Amino acid sequence: MNFFDKLIAAIERNQSLLYVALDPNCESLSFNTDESVLTVEQWQNRLESVVDQTVDVVCSYKLNLGFYQALGWQGMQLLEQVLQLIPSNLPIILDAKYSDLNSSNIFARLIFEQWKIDACTVSPYTGLDQLTPFLVYPGKAVFVLCTTANPSATILQEYPTSEQSLYLQLVQETQTWGTPEQLGLEVGMMADTLARVRKTAPERLILLEGDTSEENDLMEESELTPILAAGLNENGEGLLLPVPHCLLREENGNQAVTEFRDRINKIRTQDVQGSPTCNLWLPDICFLEHQPHRDLILQLYDIGCIIFGEHVQSSGEVFPYYVDLRRIISIPQVFHQIVSAYAEILEGLEFDRIAGIPYGSLPTATGLALRMERPMIFPRKEVKSYGTGRLIEGHFQVGEKIVVIDDILITGNSVMQGAEKLKSAGLEVEDIVVFIDHGRGVMDKLKKNGYQGHTVLTLAEISETLYQANRISSQEFDLFKESTEPTLS
Ligand SMILES: O=C(O)c1cc(=O)[nH]c(=O)n1[C@@H]1O[C@H](COP(=O)(O)O)[C@@H](O)[C@H]1O
């Protein structure tokens, strides 16, 4: 099971957003000062008892590599033993803050393949190139270090100003580095910074981190409530909090952690019940009407595929926005998801070849042809007066059935012109698959012309999702609404 699904299942099963920092750290986990120098065997017993106390009340464990490294080669053995103590249905996060020009590849292989760790904290300063070795592992995740609460870090994190700070630019930049299932954010325990990160990235999972005393401060209502208000998403989720270590030193650690978990859940419930986006309540769990492509829609917006301002359309009309799906080719993670979404539709259709409408849909059609191992052709936009002078590029047999791929349907004219070219060469075209149906009755128009249209998304779904996620204002939402009303015949 991948990291994200394992985490969500554990959160639901144990009704908990808590993780335990499971480290051979004298300051946090030894019972008294006499025990401050424990042997590796004693540490193993101590960490095993922490797992036993918490296994049914937390959603994950976080291991800080530094504490294990500090014990030398025996520490590495301890780490491997501790990994075995954690049940396989609870995800493990390795806190390594890793990323290095030469060794990211081998480090990612060690932790994900050999140690079977589910997620790792990473440092963003070497850029996307050095995070890619972590991101290419299917089902694994990274948490990018954004902020810490160290006072001396403020001068860097909040450069040049606290409102337009470096860490917020980092949060924005990482929106295109990976999906919310693949990439979360690591944030220090400061309610104001946490709130800014949450506002900038409503869909991202946040790993809250602090030192032992900051963790213990969470026991105070006056610390806990603002942190939850700042870091939870609109569903009262999306935040992983550390178990304060003082609870693990209590005689009945399980009861102490359970009570703390219940306090958090009570605050979550109060916060979310006030939210108008929650449609249905069952005990402890809020079910939203989930838009299956929500994360993809938010990423499309974040990478600039939806632009506001007056734009002339191919039909000559002027809309107050433009949807530019051509950008997706430059962001492989998003492009990959888009091809998958088209493929889901194509899997239910019968066809001999895939045709893309130039130019915007040629990369997508190529991606689909490779993914589905089906041949591709395309109708030329303009016929060359030299060379072969072909109207259709690629090989085909007369009478074959073609599924046509396009990016967005507005009037439907460009896709139908492309389909007519294919038909004039003796091919059969019935199915047209697009990523966005602008609305306005264009699907009916296709039907009247003998085509069956299929779409991944409608513009109405996109605008609704962006509005719910606070990406667009109510005025921008209304602009979409007005221009998607049915007008075509
Ligand atoms: O030019 C457009 O009308 C247009 C507007 C827009 O917001 N996004 C967009 O991609 N387009 C282009 O318009 C084509 C579809 O327009 P119709 O032929 O009117 O359906 C798309 O394939 C794009 O080339």
PDBQT file of the ligand as one rigid body, heavy atoms in Angstrom, charges set to zero:
ROOT
HETATM    1  O1  LIG A 501      -8.966  29.764 -28.706  1.00  0.00    +0.000 OA
HETATM    2  C1  LIG A 501      -9.830  29.369 -27.907  1.00  0.00    +0.000 C 
HETATM    3  O2  LIG A 501     -11.046  29.600 -28.062  1.00  0.00    +0.000 OA
HETATM    4  C2  LIG A 501      -9.401  28.727 -26.676  1.00  0.00    +0.000 A 
HETATM    5  C3  LIG A 501      -9.802  29.301 -25.480  1.00  0.00    +0.000 A 
HETATM    6  C4  LIG A 501      -9.347  28.825 -24.272  1.00  0.00    +0.000 A 
HETATM    7  O3  LIG A 501      -9.663  29.337 -23.150  1.00  0.00    +0.000 OA
HETATM    8  N1  LIG A 501      -8.510  27.766 -24.299  1.00  0.00    +0.000 N 
HETATM    9  C5  LIG A 501      -8.118  27.179 -25.479  1.00  0.00    +0.000 A 
HETATM   10  O4  LIG A 501      -7.324  26.263 -25.392  1.00  0.00    +0.000 OA
HETATM   11  N2  LIG A 501      -8.594  27.632 -26.692  1.00  0.00    +0.000 N 
HETATM   12  C6  LIG A 501      -8.293  26.984 -28.013  1.00  0.00    +0.000 C 
HETATM   13  O5  LIG A 501      -9.552  26.722 -28.604  1.00  0.00    +0.000 OA
HETATM   14  C7  LIG A 501      -9.710  25.373 -29.009  1.00  0.00    +0.000 C 
HETATM   15  C8  LIG A 501     -11.112  24.889 -28.829  1.00  0.00    +0.000 C 
HETATM   16  O6  LIG A 501     -12.024  25.857 -29.310  1.00  0.00    +0.000 OA
HETATM   17  P1  LIG A 501     -13.305  25.449 -30.155  1.00  0.00    +0.000 P 
HETATM   18  O7  LIG A 501     -12.826  25.096 -31.527  1.00  0.00    +0.000 OA
HETATM   19  O8  LIG A 501     -14.137  26.694 -30.138  1.00  0.00    +0.000 OA
HETATM   20  O9  LIG A 501     -13.944  24.282 -29.462  1.00  0.00    +0.000 OA
HETATM   21  C9  LIG A 501      -8.748  24.633 -28.175  1.00  0.00    +0.000 C 
HETATM   22  O10 LIG A 501      -8.316  23.455 -28.811  1.00  0.00    +0.000 OA
HETATM   23  C10 LIG A 501      -7.613  25.652 -28.004  1.00  0.00    +0.000 C 
HETATM   24  O11 LIG A 501      -6.756  25.585 -29.085  1.00  0.00    +0.000 OA
ENDROOT
TORSDOF 0
